[in-house]
Amino acid sequence: MKNSIYNISLVMISISIYLLIEYPNSGRAGLIAGGLIFIGFVLNIVGFCLNAKATLEK
């Protein structure tokens, strides 16, 4: 599960970067990209913490 959360976060961050590059003048795309990057970073931190927690338990 921790790997899937981490991978999903990387996909969300990649999509947000793509949206910002492809549609730089679109306010709607910027808003969507901002939301995706926020959620992506939160999931990235959660995935990293789950990975670190699993490593400490071993």
N, C-alpha and C positions, 0 to 999 in steps of 0.2 A: 504494500500500500504506500509506503514512504517513497518508493521509486516512482510510482504512478503520479503521486502528488507533485513531486519534483519535476517530472517530465511535463505535466500539464502546465505548471507554472512557467517553464521555459517556452512552451508553445504560446502561451498567452502574451508573454513579453515579446516574443518574435512577431506575433500578429500586430501588436501595438506599434512596434517599430516599423513594420511594413505599412501600416495605415498612415503613420506620420510622414513616411518618405513618399508614398504614392499620392497622398492628398494633403499637401502642406497648407493649403488655403481653406480647407473645409472645416468649419467649426464643429459640425456633427462628428466627423471622423476624429477630430482632435479630442472631443469629449469622450467618445467611445474608447479611443486609445488611452486616454488618461485613466479611465475606469479599469480597463484591462491591465494596465501596467501596475496600478495600485493592487488589484487582486492578485496579479502575478507575483509581485514582490512579497505579499503576505503569504501566499502559498509556498513560495520559495523558502522563506524563513521557516515556515512550519515543517516543510519537507526536510530542511537541513537539521532542525531541532529533533525531529523524529529519528533521523539518521544518527545523530550524535547520541541520543538517548539509547538507541539500540546498541550502539557500539560500547557505551559505558556498561550496559547490563551484561555483556559477555565476559 
